[in-house]
Amino acid sequence: MDTPVELYKKILKGELKKFPNRFWVDPGAEQNAKEVTIYFIVKILKWNQEDVRKNLCEAIFRKYKLSGMLEYTFDRSPFKAIDNAYPNTFKEWEFKAAPKHIWENESKREEAIKWLLIRINKDKFDELTNLDFLNNGLGGLMDYLIRKKETVNSNKVERGLSSRERILKISFNISGGTSSRNGITTRATLPTNWIKELGITKDNPYVIAKIENGKIIIEPKK
């Protein structure tokens, strides 16, 4: 018996017209969809995670003969399809077309704001600016909060941020001065409250950085 991916390959080649009846409905449909979606993203589209965030939409599934999967297994939701294949990797609001009415859900608003605080290394809701929302795909949420005059429970969205893991973006810059040709330097910005907790100051700015078991460890120099 052909695997889901083998069936999909035959459909793309024109050897089959469509998937078997009830393929996207019967028990096991979500597992079938997971295997096919991963193959579709990795082998057909050759997308990385950023490509998925920028380009995923209903039309791309239709173009590559997966409209039935999207309609019957995921209620025409590209996000549900990608979340089934890559659980907890993406957020609804990271895509161009966020689900309708998403911001009417208070828990989703709080989840998105906490995600934003972590993403840009801020600890307080009051520190967020309009640009923070716009630059991170949350312009719709910002508009909703303003239009509906909704308040945000700052205690909820700020809870635990001082000790949580953060998403840090490494910046790559071309070295200057006496550095070798095409040399690259890298930088990462650490949350200010972490630096304070370690006792690092302008007068005592030195730290010890080391790699252990695939992790970068930074400690204050005593």
Secondary structure, 3 states (H helix, E strand, C coil): CCCHHHHHHHHHHCCCCCCCCCCCCCCCHHHHHHHHHHHHHHHHHCCCHHHHHHHCCHHHHHHCCCHHHHHHHHCCCHHHHHHHHCCCCCCHHHCCCCCCCHHHCHHHHHHHHHHHHHHCCCCCHHHCCHHHHHHCCCHHHHHHHHHHCCCCCHHHHHCCHHHCCCCCCCEEEECCCCCCCCCEEEECCCCHHHHHHCCCCCCCCCEEEEEECCEEEEEECC
